[in-house]
Amino acid sequence: MADLLSHVLIAYAVLTITSWLVDELTRRWVAVGMGGAAIPDLVKIDIVLDDRLIEQALNIPFSYAPISSLAGVLLIAGIITLLFTHNRRRVYTLLVAGGVLSLVVDGLRAYADGHASFWLYPIWWRPPTPSLYVTADPRVLAGTLVVAVAVALADQYLVTANTPE
């Protein structure tokens, strides 16, 4: 759960800072991008619904792993976008931006063999990772929380206070 929360907080911080430069990116749209950051973590649905159960029901090979990849983000963002009636292009763009940001952050974490997961699926290449952090480390969540709070405070008191009405 800390991994999901970290992804959403990082998306919040990056998109909020971007909103300072792009007038059309309001808080409402930042929230859509934050939702996109959760898309790669949908792979954890395996905890609730085992992929072997789906494999047996459909009688075809099945895996949730591609959800946590670029192709999975593009596909699921497209499906979510269909739920919107207006501004679909902006919704899709922000969902993909949040999802890609989440994948990039995942690409920086430590893996035993020094290579990230197959997040460029369907390209079967595992890029090297700088192994900057371990997902289970509580300091990662604490650090992202501190950054998100600092951005929220700056947005509330420095940026929003100085914008003309």
HELIX and SHEET records of a PDB file:
HELIX    1   1 ALA A    2  LEU A   21  1                                  20    
HELIX    2   2 ARG A   27  ALA A   37  1                                  11    
HELIX    3   3 ILE A   39  ILE A   47  5                                   9    
HELIX    4   4 ASP A   51  LEU A   58  1                                   8    
HELIX    5   5 ALA A   65  SER A   68  5                                   4    
HELIX    6   6 LEU A   70  THR A   81  1                                  12    
HELIX    7   7 ARG A   88  ASP A  106  1                                  19    
HELIX    8   8 PRO A  138  LEU A  153  1                                  16    
HELIX    9   9 ALA A  154  VAL A  159  3                                   6    
HELIX   10  10 THR A  160  ASN A  162  5                                   3    
END                                                                             
